Amino acid sequence: MWLAGRLGTEECPVSYVTGQSLAWVEDFWAQVALAKPAGLLEWPARRVDAFLVLEAERRKVEAERNG
């Protein structure tokens, strides 16, 4: 079993992380640092989905930290 905060799985999470996953995470943090999503309407749907998941998780972590 793998646990990270409120997330858990019975399978190794490394198998779910691909090169594209890492690229999206890096791209996401670059967009956060710039404080605006550049060209959002031209993005592929999978990229938008990935960013929405990452942003939702970032907000949850931030809310947990702020009590």
C-alpha positions as CSV (number, residue, x, y, z in Angstrom):
1,M,0.0,0.0,0.0
2,W,1.2,3.5,-0.9
3,L,0.0,6.5,1.0
4,A,0.6,10.2,0.5
5,G,-1.6,12.4,2.7
6,R,-5.2,11.5,1.9
7,L,-4.2,9.6,-1.3
8,G,-3.5,5.9,-1.4
9,T,-3.2,3.0,-3.7
10,E,-2.5,-0.7,-3.5
11,E,-0.3,-0.5,-6.6
12,C,3.1,1.2,-7.1
13,P,2.3,4.8,-8.1
14,V,5.4,4.9,-10.3
15,S,3.7,2.9,-12.9
16,Y,1.2,5.7,-13.3
17,V,3.8,8.4,-13.9
18,T,5.0,8.7,-17.5
19,G,7.3,11.2,-19.2
20,Q,4.2,13.1,-20.3
21,S,3.0,13.2,-16.7
22,L,6.3,14.8,-15.6
23,A,6.2,17.3,-18.5
24,W,2.6,18.3,-17.4
25,V,3.7,18.8,-13.8
26,E,6.7,21.0,-14.9
27,D,4.5,22.9,-17.3
28,F,1.8,23.4,-14.6
29,W,4.3,24.9,-12.1
30,A,5.7,27.2,-14.8
31,Q,2.1,28.4,-15.5
32,V,1.5,28.9,-11.7
33,A,4.7,30.9,-11.5
34,L,3.6,33.1,-14.3
35,A,0.1,33.4,-12.7
36,K,-1.7,32.9,-15.9
37,P,-2.4,30.0,-18.3
38,A,-1.1,31.1,-21.7
39,G,-3.1,30.0,-24.7
40,L,-5.6,27.9,-22.7
41,L,-8.1,27.8,-25.5
42,E,-5.6,26.2,-27.9
43,W,-4.4,23.5,-25.4
44,P,-5.2,19.8,-26.1
45,A,-8.0,18.6,-23.8
46,R,-5.7,16.1,-22.0
47,R,-3.4,19.0,-21.0
48,V,-6.3,21.0,-19.7
49,D,-7.6,18.0,-17.8
50,A,-4.1,17.4,-16.3
51,F,-3.9,21.0,-15.2
52,L,-7.3,21.0,-13.6
53,V,-6.4,17.9,-11.6
54,L,-3.1,19.5,-10.5
55,E,-4.7,22.8,-9.6
56,A,-7.5,21.0,-7.6
57,E,-4.8,19.0,-5.7
58,R,-2.7,22.1,-5.1
59,R,-5.7,24.0,-3.6
60,K,-6.5,21.1,-1.3
61,V,-3.0,20.9,0.0
62,E,-2.9,24.6,0.5
63,A,-6.2,24.6,2.3
64,E,-5.0,21.7,4.6
65,R,-1.9,23.7,5.4
66,N,-3.9,26.9,6.2
67,G,-6.2,24.9,8.5
